[in-house]
Amino acid sequence: MRKLTLFSFLLLTIATVAFAQLGAIRGRVTDAQTGEALPGANVFLLNTVYGAATDASGFYLIRNVVPGTYTLVARYVGYQEFRQSVRVTPGDTITVNVRLAPGLIQVSPIVVTAIGTEEERAKLGTSVSSVTGDQISRTGFTTVMSSIAVKAPGVFTVDAVGDPGSATRIVLRGPRSLQTANQPLIVVDGVPIWNSTFGISVGNVSTISRYVDINPEDIESIEIMKGPAAAAIWGARAANGVIVIKTKSGTFSSQRKIRLSLRGRIHSSELLRPFPLQREFGQGINGTYVWNSALSWGDRIADRPGGPDSLARPDYPYSRIVVKRSKETYDHATELFRKPITWNTSLEVSGGDEWGSFYLNAERLSEQGIILANSDFKRTSIRANVSRRFAENITARVNAAYVKTSTNRVQQGSNISGLLLGAYRTPPDFNNKPYLVTYVSPTGAKFPNSHRSYRNGEGIPTSTPGYDNPFFTIYEVKTLFYTDRVFGSAEISYEPFKWLNLTYRIGADYYTDRRNQHFPVQDASYFGNGFLSRNVISQFQVNSDIMARFKYQFGKLLSSSLLIGFHLDHEQTDQTYVQGSRFILPDAPSYIQNSLDYLPDEGKTIVRTGAFYGELGLDVLDQLYVRLSGRNESASTYGQKGKKTYFFPSASVAWEFTKLPLLSAQSILSFGKVRAAVGLAGVRPPAYITKTYVINGVFGNGWGPTINTVYYGGGAVQSAQLGNPEIRPELTTETEFGFDLKFLNDRLGLSVTRYINNTRDAILNVAVPPSSGFSTRWANSAKIENKGTEVQVTAEWLRLAGFSWTTTVNWSQNRNKVVELAPGIESIGLAGFVDPSSRAVAGYQMGVIYGSRWERDSLGNIVLDANGFPVPAARYGVLGDPNPDWRAGIINTLRYARLTINVVVDISKGGKIWNGTKGALYYFGTHGDQTWWTTISKDDAKTLKNYLGRTPYQMIDAGSKAYVMNPADSSVSFRGYVHDFGKGRVLVDEYYFRSGPGSGFTGPSEQFIEDGGYIKLREISITYNLPFRRFGFESIDFGLILRNFKIWTKYTGIDPETNLTGPTNGQGLDYFNNPPMKSIVFSISINY
């Protein structure tokens, strides 16, 4: 008993002494100009778990710190970061008061690297762009990738369509692959997550990418590693760059262990700009009203007598119109749209103590689309991030998120059920309401819920609607996606010595995406028999890393670090699909077994990767920084007869020359660094292309019905796809060099980067000789090149008595070139139609628009026919390049006390876009340009000819009412205009667009290629922080955001920043895309 008592006493004494040996740091954080306290500022010791947040009076206290020398860091949004070396002694509390100056540079000097470790920005030999969580929040966007547009150089984004939750294309330093969409790898808290996009086509609904599952409010920072030089540590997943997202961690103070923030936002949106449609000419052709005509080349509405129309059956209000009298027209450009309201609320709870912290966030988003109904995106997300020190040298972290999303989508694009295809083609004198009627036959029989459209104006159930009535598309054609997702990571870190850290990290991401579609009976698609589908997509991946990090200081001359690690990942995709058609009961609920024909399908893909990796860092005289890294990787998709492993190295060097004694004493150039880097990364081959497989048999003649062996007892055939056991990963080598300068105590900054990346062994699905018994084979055959320049200028123009004005300018230019494709292949299609398509063409930038064009002579002049009209060429060619010449963002930030105003301007110079919507409507006669009404003299009416080679008098004599003679002077009026293409004046009339080459249906696509450049007032945000230190509250933040408020562009479509096929490599296509919105966002945040 005495021994036990003595032993207990000794333990208590040792513990007391141990805790007595710990130290503490306290102080106050204030505004350097006003002296006001800065509540909620983060104060921490660099590269440790020690930290705290300031309380309402700006005070902080960091307790239980192991004695030693540290770097104290203080951060507050909108202020320059503070750093100071501090020495903590046993049993003592030191005081460090911090005065923060309003900051020009709001990004942290600490960068989260591609592998999830931290590095000082000044030591990087590569260009890494950073976007803060505050910058993301200020945009008001509900998805992450839309938020980073123009925030960093070298980042090219396109918001494909205006549907809520729609995918944003993001490409870093140009496209490098033909078999992937060139989207970067997304890493959250050190672990890759899915960013998949399924179901992209020229017709159907706009799709979403899985980054929509990330709540922007959870993000602390984003680091953008733009290419292999910075991201080679991820090997064959990093050729397209890496976006590293760090989520928030808990904050606390000595006085307040828990902090709460309740945030709410309401978005009010409207159509960015309506598409131009004409309302002066009615349904019909040849200047005559024609019932159920597909075209709007009818009579001039202003010339009608007015009054009610004469009906063939007056007892049925929708019967055939015999005599058209009414002058009433309808606004088909805006009648389908509303002013939607979006709600976004979240509750954030964070806190902790000296041994750990936690962060919790629960969010509910309910976003309405601009279309009247069945267009929305809803997200419920819950995130928990917890860290805990179990001892002075053992730390564990767990980050996890659960997300549930759902979205209703409306049909778009090249799709006879598409919303705008039917709407914009509708004649202005046809009322699309009601879209469902009770049809009454001539015999008196009634047929309820009959689909009525402008090509089936009576709603006859046995007749095709031609195109869906747009209201039918909105309310009856249903598409619903709903997803459940869990992703996160766990990490434990052990530091047995100050020079050694051991870390094990494991992360997982699993989601199930369920997609249901229903096309009812009488829909224009599927022959009016009805169609439905069920699609379940599940993806799962698990990544694990074990890392050891060594640090050693060789006196003042050299410090070194070494990281070695081992990585394993498993990626799995499961897809189950079933479709049914020819409904048995037309009005039955959406149910597969209500179909006479149904077809199931199923697939599974598994990819596994293993890799060893390492990075060596050498810091010479604390001014020359060398980094060498490598990854030796093997993947299950590599060919069996090829190499089993591939090595992906990178190297960088940076010299902070302002630390030289000659420059360190002067005050003009406060920071200067030159840097250079080179790296190799790759893209894995697609799964299951190394072998030739046996597949289900489907037979047909290439067009029309097919015979599927599923319906005849089953049957299998050898795939026409020949396997390639020698397939290799695509390899991209990147070299970059540049410099970073700051002047006048960091009030002026300049960063310039020049890069070159070359891809070899790019993978293509190439044709093989039919004599082989196969049609295609995947092969390493293409080469692609990107060269570019990135510039960032930052300037603090004014800092005076609490007021500051800063400007950041980002400028990027990329020149891409498809150096070569497979032997004998000049181009391959990426997306789009037969005419036009977006293609990869040897010698051009990737994604050029390719299609029909005008015939030209040796001097480049358009060839004209005998009547003086242009002649289409017999062969297709390159029509334009959708890639911009350059892109820039200008960000101005004005601060006064607690008021902040932020203005973001987005500029895109050059780049072409195919206005396919305009081309189609030129044929139908509904485009807003086609309001011409021209009167020519009697003499001109005798001599000028139209595309048919006839004069107006000849047309009148032939009975055409497209030309109207004026009795007073025998002049002639017509819908069209007089033009000289080069051989004298001609008449450009209805027949030029319907029968001649003047429309997208009858003529070359070249004439509808337009300039896609623009200037957008992308964002104006006004925020105010109101101190409110009562009843336990700290402050209230108010915000007002104007988003996509104004656009200046020569493009005549809905928006030059659009693309029919979403985030694919095929760009520059606009064909009845759903339109974008502009928004006003009101926000409030109550901080407790």
DODREN-332127 format. One record per residue (C-alpha): x, y, z; residue in one letter. Coordinates in steps of 0.25 Angstrom, whole numbers, plus 2048, in hexadecimal, padded with zeros to 3 digits. Example, Ala and Ser with C-alpha at 12.3 -4.5 7.8 and 13.67 -1.06 7.14 Angstrom:
8317EE81FA;8377FC81DS;
//
This chain:
800800800M;80B80A803R;8128067F6K;8058097EEL;8038167F6T;81281A7F3L;8118167E4F;80481E7E3S;80A82A7E9F;8168297E0L;80D8297D4L;8058357D8L;81283C7DBT;8178397CDI;80A83D7C6A;80A84A7CFT;81984D7CBV;8168497BCA;80A8537BBF;81285D7C3A;81C85D7B8Q;8128617AEL;8118707AAG;8068797A4A;80588579AI;7FB89079CR;7F889D795G;7EE8A678ER;7EC8A877FV;7E88B577AT;7E68BD76DD;7F38C576BA;7EC8D1766Q;7E08D376FT;7E58CB77BG;7D78C377BE;7D78B5780A;7D68AA776L;7CD89F77BP;7CE891775G;7DD893770A;7E488676FN;7F1885777V;7FA879777F;808873777L;80C86F769L;80D860766N;80785C773T;7F985A779V;7FA865783Y;7F1871780G;7E5879784A;7DB884780A;7DA892785T;7CE89578ED;7C48A178CA;7CF8AA792S;7DA8A5789G;7E189D794F;7E788F792Y;7EE88579BL;7F5878796I;7F886F7A2R;8008627A4N;80B86579AV;81785C79AV;82386579CP;82B869790G;82C873785T;82087577BY;81A87E771T;80E885776L;80488876AV;7F889176BA;7ED891760R;7E189975EY;7D889A751V;7DC8A774AG;7E98A9751Y;7F88A674FQ;7FD89A756E;80589C762F;811893766R;81B894771Q;82588B777S;822888786V;82987F790R;82187879BV;8288757A8T;82486B7B2P;8198707BCG;81887E7B6D;80D8867AET;81388F7A3I;80B89B79ET;80A89E78FV;8018A978AN;7FE8A977CV;7FA8B5773R;7F58B1765L;7F58BA759A;7EA8BA74FP;7F08B0745G;7F28B1736L;7F68A2735I;7EB89A73BQ;7F088C738V;7F8885743S;807884742P;805875745I;80186C73AV;7FA85E73BV;802856731T;7FC84B728A;7FE840732I;7F884873DG;80484D745T;80885B747E;813864741E;817872741E;812879735R;820881734A;827873732K;81F86E727L;82586D719G;81886C712T;80C875710S;80187271AV;7F587A71AS;7EC87B726S;7DE87F729V;7D9882737T;7CC87D73DG;7C888C73ED;7CA88E730Q;7C188272DI;7B6886736S;7B6894730R;7B288F722T;7A588A727G;7A687E71EF;7A0871724T;7AB86871ET;7BA869720V;7BF869711M;7B787470DS;7BC87C718S;7CB87C714I;7C9881706A;7D388C703V;7D888C711K;7E588670CA;7EE886700P;7EF87A6F7G;7E18756FBV;7D78746F0F;7C88726F4T;7BB8716ECV;7AD8706F2D;7A78686E8A;79886B6EAV;7908736F4G;7898676FAD;78B866709P;79685D70DG;79B85C6FFS;7A98586FCA;7B58626FBT;7C085E6F2R;7CD8626F8I;7DB8606F1V;7E88636F6L;7F38686ECR;7EC8626E0G;7E68546DCP;7F08496DCR;7E883C6D9S;7DE8386CFL;7D882C6D6Q;7D58346E3T;7CE8416E5A;7DB8486EBN;7D484A6F8Q;7DE84C704P;7DF84270FL;7D884771BI;7DF844729V;7D7848736V;7DF848742D;7EA83F73CG;7E1835736V;7DC834727P;7CD834725I;7C4832719W;7C183C70FN;7B9834705S;7B08396FAT;7A682F6F4F;79C8306E9G;7A183B6E0I;79B83C6D2S;7968466C8V;7888436CCG;7828406DAN;7848476E7V;79084F6EBS;7988476F5T;79F849702I;7AD846707S;7AF841715R;7B784D71AY;7A985371CV;7A984A729D;7B3853730I;7AD85E738N;7B586B735P;7B3870744E;7BC864748D;7C8869741I;7D3870747E;7DC87173BS;7DF86B72DI;7EC869727E;7ED867718I;7F985F713M;7F8861704K;8018566FEG;80B84B700P;816854705A;80D857712A;80584A712A;80E83F70DA;80D83871BI;7FF833717W;80582C70BG;7FB827700A;7F082F706R;7F783D706A;7F98406F7A;7ED84A6F7N;7F2850704G;7EC84F712V;7E385871AI;7E6856729V;7DA85A732I;7DD85C741K;7D085C74AT;7CE864756K;7D3860764S;7CE864771G;7D1871778T;7D0875787F;7D587F791S;7D887F7A0S;7CB8867A3Q;7C287F799R;7C4870796K;7B986F78CI;7B5878781R;7A8878779L;7A587F76CS;79787F765L;797883757R;78C88574DG;78C88973FR;78088C735I;78388D726H;77A89471DS;77D89170ES;778894700E;77B8916F2L;7898976EEL;78389C6E0R;7788966D8P;77B8906CAF;7768996BFP;76A8936B8L;76189B6ADQ;75289E6B0R;74F8A46A3E;74C898699F;74388C69CG;74287E699Q;74387968BG;74B87A67EI;74C883672N;74688E67AG;73988667CT;73488168AY;73487268AV;72E86A695W;73786069CN;743865694S;75186369AA;755870695L;75387F697S;754885689W;745888689G;73E895688D;7418A268ER;73A8A369BI;7388B269AA;7308B168DD;7268A8693R;7188AD696P;7178AA6A4G;70C8A36ACG;7098946AFP;70E8896A5D;70588169DS;7058736A2L;70186669AA;6F98616A6R;6F486D6AEP;6F08646B9D;6FE85F6BCY;70786B6BFP;7148656BBY;70F8606ADS;7168636A0R;71687269DI;71087568FV;71288468FV;71D88A698K;71989869CR;71F89A6AAS;72B8A36ACK;72E89E6BAE;73C8986BCT;7438916C7Y;7518936CDD;7578856CCH;76588B6D0A;76088E6DET;7538876E1E;75A87A6E6L;7628816F1F;7608866FFR;76888E709K;76C883712P;770884721I;77B87C727T;77C879736W;78987573DN;78B87474CT;79686E754S;79A86C763L;7A886C766E;7AD868774V;7BC867777S;7C5867784G;7CE85F78CG;7D9860796D;7E8860796E;7E8851793W;7DF851787G;7D485877FS;7C7855778F;7C085B76CY;7B1857769L;7A985D75DN;79B859759A;79685F74CE;78885F744R;788865736L;77B86672ES;77F86C721E;77486F716Q;77786F707G;77287A6FEI;7698716F7I;75B8716FCL;75A863703A;762856704N;77085E704S;77685E712D;78285971AF;781856729K;78D852732R;78D84E740T;79C84D746S;7A184A753I;7B084B756R;7B8847762A;7C784A764N;7CE846771V;7DC846775S;7E2842782R;7F0841789R;7F1834791F;7FF838796A;809843792E;80D83B786N;801833782I;7F583A77AT;7E9834773A;7E083B769R;7D3836764V;7CB83E759N;7BE839753A;7B283E74BA;7A5838748Y;79E83E73CV;79083C736K;78C843729T;780843720S;77E84A713T;77384B709N;77884D6FAR;7718526EEV;77484D6E0Q;77D8566D7Q;7858566CBG;78484E6BES;7778476C3N;7698476BEI;7658476CCS;76F8526CFG;76985E6D6L;76E86A6CDL;76F8626C0L;7608616C0G;75E86F6C7A;7668776BDY;7618706B1R;7538736B5T;74C87E6ACP;74A88B6B3P;73B88A6B1D;73987D6B7F;73587C6C5N;73C8706CCN;7328706D7K;72B8676DAP;73485C6D7Y;72B8516DBL;71C8526D6V;7108496D6T;7108466C7Y;7028456C1V;70183D6B4S;6F88416A8P;6EF8356ADT;6EF83B6BBG;6F88316C2A;7018376CDK;70F8346D0F;71483B6DDP;72383F6DFN;7268406D0S;7338466CDH;7318536C5R;73D85A6BES;73F8646B3Y;7408586A9R;7348516AEN;72C85D6B2G;71F8556B4E;72684B6BDG;72283F6B5I;7278336BEP;72A82B6B1T;7338366ABS;7418396AFT;7448466B6P;7508486ADG;75784F6B9Y;75384E6C7D;74B85A6CCN;7558616D5P;74B8616E0F;7498526DEF;7588516DFT;7588586ECI;74D8526F3Y;74C8446EDE;75983F6E9V;76083C6F7K;76F83A6FAT;773838708L;78183570EF;78383371DY;79082F723T;79582B731D;7A482D734R;7AE82B73FV;7BC82F73EF;7C7832748G;7D582E74ES;7DC82A75AA;7EA82D75EE;7F382A769I;80083176BS;80C82D774Y;818835777E;82282D77FP;82D83777DF;82D845778K;83384176BW;82A836768L;81B835765N;813828762L;80582A75CT;7FB820757Y;7EF825750R;7E381E74AI;7D8824742G;7CB81F73CA;7C1824732D;7B481D72FY;7A7822728Y;79B81C721T;794824716D;786820712R;781826705R;772824701N;76D8296F4Q;75E8296EFH;75982D6E1F;74A82B6E1P;7428266D6V;7408316CBQ;74E8366CDD;7548396C0A;7608306C3S;75F8216C2Y;7548216B8F;74A8266C2G;7498186C9N;75081D6D6G;75D81A6DCF;7638196EAL;7718156F0S;7778126FDR;7868146FEN;78E81170BV;79D81670CI;7A5813718S;7B4816719Q;7BD813725F;7CC816727Q;7D5814733V;7E381A733N;7ED81773ES;7FB81D740D;80681B74AI;81082674BM;81D828752A;822837753R;83183A757F;83684775AK;84584B75DY;84C85875FQ;85B85875BF;85F865762G;85B87275BK;85F86D74EL;85586374BL;84885D74FS;842851749S;835849749S;83283B743L;824835741L;82282773DI;81582073CG;80D815737F;7FF816730H;7F480C72DL;7E780F726D;7DB807722H;7D080E719E;7C3807715Q;7B880B70CT;7AB80370CD;79F806702Q;792800700T;7888056F6Y;77B8006F1V;7728076E7Q;7638056E3G;75B8096D7S;74D8086D0R;74580A6DDF;7398006DFI;73180A6E7L;7338186E2P;73081E6EFD;7368146F9A;741818703P;74F8186FES;75280A6FFY;75B8016F7I;7517F56F6Q;7477FE6F0N;7507FD6E3S;74F7F36D8L;75E7F46D5D;7687F66DFY;7777F46DFL;7817F26EBP;78F7F56EBD;79A7F46F6E;7A97F76F7G;7B47F7701K;7C27FE701T;7CD7FC70BI;7DA80370AV;7E6801714R;7F2809716T;7FF80871FG;80A811720A;817815727F;81A824728Y;82482D72EG;82883C72FE;835842733L;836850737G;843858738L;84486773ED;85186D73CV;85487A744L;84587B746D;844881738Q;84687672DL;83C86B72EY;83D85E726V;832854725R;83384671FL;82883C71ES;82482F718G;819825717R;81B817713N;80D81270FE;80680570AS;7F7805706A;7EE7FA702S;7EB8006F5T;7F98006EFY;7FB7F66E4G;7FF7E86E8Q;80A7E86DDK;80F7F66E1G;8177FB6EDK;8117F86FAK;815805701T;8188136FDY;82081D704F;81B82C704F;826836709P;82684570BS;83084F710A;82F85D713S;838868718V;83587671EA;83F881722W;83A88C72BE;845896727F;8408A172FT;84689A73BK;85489E736L;85A8A873FP;85B8B2734L;84C8B2732L;8468AF740S;8498BD745A;8428C573AQ;8338C873BS;82E8C872CI;82F8BA728L;8298B3735S;8298A572FF;82F89E722G;83089071EK;833889711V;82F87A70FR;82F86F705A;829861705A;8278556FCV;81E8496FFG;81883C6F8L;80A8376FBA;80082F6F4G;7F282A6F0V;7EF81B6F3R;7E98136E7P;7DA8106E8P;7D68046EFA;7D57F66E7Y;7DB7FA6DAI;7E67F16DBT;7DE7E56D7K;7D47E16CCT;7C67DE6D3Y;7BA7D66CFV;7AD7DF6D0I;79E7DE6CEN;79A7DE6BFG;7937E96B9V;7907E96AAF;78C7F46A0G;78E7FC694N;79480869AG;78781069AW;77980D69FG;7758016A7P;77F7F66ADT;77E7E86B1I;7837E56BFN;7867D76C3T;7807D96D1V;7727D86CBY;7767CB6C4Y;77B7C26CFG;7897C96D0G;7957C96C8G;7A37CE6C8A;7AD7D36BDV;7BB7D76BEQ;7BD7E66C0S;7C17EE6B4A;7CB7F56BEQ;7D87EE6BDL;7E07EE6CAG;7EE7F46CBN;7F77ED6D5P;8027F76D3E;7FA8036D7I;80280E6DFR;7FE81A6E7P;7FD8276E1E;80A82F6E5L;80A83E6E6T;8188456E9T;8178546EEE;82185E6EFT;81E86C6F6E;8268786FAF;823885700G;82589070BF;81D896716D;8208A471AL;81A8AD725K;81D8BC727F;81B8C7731L;8198BE73DN;8108B4735D;8078BF730R;80A8BC722L;80C8AD71CG;80F8A770FL;81089870CS;8138936FEV;8138846FAT;81787E6ECR;81486F6EAY;8158656DFI;80E8576E0N;80F84C6D6N;80783F6D6T;80B8336CFR;8058256CED;7F782C6CFA;7ED8216CEI;7E38206C2L;7D88166BDN;7DE8146AFV;7D880D6A3A;7DE7FF69FV;7DD7F8692P;7CF7F1691P;7D77E568CS;7DC7E369AS;7CE7E069EG;7CD7EC6A7F;7CA7FB6A5S;7D28036B0T;7DD8026BAR;7E280A6C5W;7F080F6C2A;7FB8186C7N;7FC8216BBS;7FA8306BDA;80383C6C1K;7FE8496C7I;8058556CBE;8018616D4N;80986E6D5K;80487A6DEG;8078866E7T;80188A6F4E;8018976FAV;7FC89C707Q;7FD8AB70CV;7F98AF71AT;7F98BE71EA;7F48C572BE;7F18D3725W;7ED8D9732L;7EE8D7741R;7E98E274AL;7E28E4757A;7DA8D6756G;7D88D7747F;7DF8CE73DS;7DE8CB72EW;7E58BF728T;7E58B971AT;7E88AC715T;7EA8A9706V;7EB89B701N;7EF8996F2W;7F188B6EBS;7F48876DDQ;7F58796D8N;7F88736CAR;7F48656C8N;7F885C6BCK;7F584E6B8V;80284B6B3V;7FE83E6ADE;7F48336ADL;7F48246A9A;7FB82269BP;7F1825690G;7E782C699I;7E683B697E;7DB83E6A1S;7D28376ACI;7C583B6B1G;7C48406C0L;7B58446C1A;7AA84A6B9G;7A38466ACF;7A784169EV;7A785069AD;7AD8576A2P;7B584F6ACS;7C08536B6S;7CC84B6B2R;7DB8496B4A;7E184C6A7V;7F084B6A5A;7F78586A4G;7EC8606ACY;7E88626BAQ;7DF8576C0M;7D08596BFG;7D08616B2V;7C28626ABI;7C285A69FY;7B7859694G;7B185E687S;7B686B682R;7B6874675W;7BD871669E;7C987A667R;7D287D65CD;7E287E65CS;7E188C662L;7D788866DG;7CB88F667N;7BE888668I;7BA88265BV;7AC886656L;7A287F64DD;79D885640A;79288D647N;79C893651G;79A88B65DF;7A5884665P;7A8875662V;7AA86A66DP;7B786266CA;7B785466AA;7C0851675R;7C0854684Y;7CB85B68BG;7CF863697V;7C586F69AL;7CA8756A7G;7D18736B4D;7C98746C0P;7D68756C9N;7D78846CEP;7E388C6CAD;7E58906D8W;7DD8916E5R;7DE89B6F0A;7D789F6FDG;7D88AC704I;7D48AC713I;7D38B971BN;7D18B972AT;7CD8C5732L;7CD8C5741R;7C98D074BY;7C98CB759A;7BF8BF759R;7BA8C274BL;7BF8BA73FT;7BC8BC731I;7C18B2727N;7BF8B3717V;7C38A870EV;7C48AA6FFV;7C689E6F6D;7CC8A06E8I;7CE8966DDS;7D489A6D0K;7D18936C3G;7CD8856C1G;7C18806B8K;7B487A6BBI;7AA8746B1W;79C87A6B3N;79586E6AFG;7888736B5T;78887F6ABK;78C87669FG;77F86D6A2A;7768796A4L;77A880697Y;774874690Y;767874698F;766883697G;7658866A6T;77288D6A9H;77289B6AEG;77A8A06A2D;76F89C698Q;7668A8699T;76B8AE68CW;7608B4684W;7668BB677T;7608C266CT;7678C365FI;7638CC653S;75C8C7646K;7698C763ED;7708BE649D;7648B564AA;7668B263BK;7758AF63CT;77A8AB649L;77989C64BK;778893657N;77F88565AY;77587E651L;779887646G;76C88F645R;76889D646T;75D8A264FP;7548A4643Y;75689663FQ;75489164DM;74789864EI;742893640D;745885645A;73C887651G;74588965CS;740893667K;74E89466DA;74F8A1664Y;7448AC665V;7428B665AM;73E8C465EN;7348C9654P;7378D8656A;7458D764FD;7478C864BS;7528C7655S;7538B965DV;7558B666BS;75A8A9671F;7608A367DR;76F8A367BG;7798AD676Y;7828B166BV;7908AD66BH;79D8AD663D;7A58A0665F;7AF8A565BG;7A88A364DK;79E8AE64EG;7918B0656R;7888A4659V;77C8A1661L;77E89A66EV;770895671D;769889677E;76E87F66DY;77C883670Y;77A87D67EF;77087267BR;77686D66ES;78387466DG;790874675P;78B87E67FG;78887668BS;78E86C694G;78586168EF;788864680T;79586B67FG;7A386A685P;7A686B694S;7B1876691E;7A7881690Q;7A287F69FF;7B087F6A5I;7B188C6AEE;7BB8936B7D;7BA88D6C5G;7C28986CCG;7BB89F6D8Y;7BC8A86E4I;7B48A46F0K;7B18AB6FCL;7B289E703R;7B18A2712E;7AE8AE71AI;7AE8AB729S;7AB8B5735I;7AE8AF743T;7AD8B6751Y;7B18B075EN;7A98B6769L;7AE8B4777P;7A38AF781F;7A98AB78ER;79C8A9795R;79589C79BF;7A2894797G;7A2899789F;7AF89E782E;7AA8A4775S;7A18A4769I;7A58A375BD;79D8A9750F;79F8A7741G;79A8AB733L;79F8A4727I;79C8A7718L;7A089B70FR;7A189B700N;79B8A9701F;79F8AE6F3K;7A58A86E6I;7AB8AF6DAW;7AD8A66CET;7AC8A66BFK;7A68986C0Y;7978986BDT;79388B6C4G;78F8896D2I;79E88A6D8D;7AB8876D2P;7AF8806DFE;7A78746DBT;7A98666D5N;79F85B6D1L;7A78506D5T;7AB8556E3G;7B98526E8P;7BE84A6DDT;7CA84D6D4N;7C08516C9G;7BD8606CBQ;7B786C6C4G;7A98656C1L;79C86D6C4D;7908666BFY;7838696C7F;78B8686D4N;78386C6E1N;78687B6E4P;78E8816EFP;78A88A6FAM;78E896702K;78C897710S;78B8A071DI;78F89972AV;78C89E738F;793898743S;794899752I;79D89275CS;79B89276BI;7A788F773N;7A688A781Y;
//
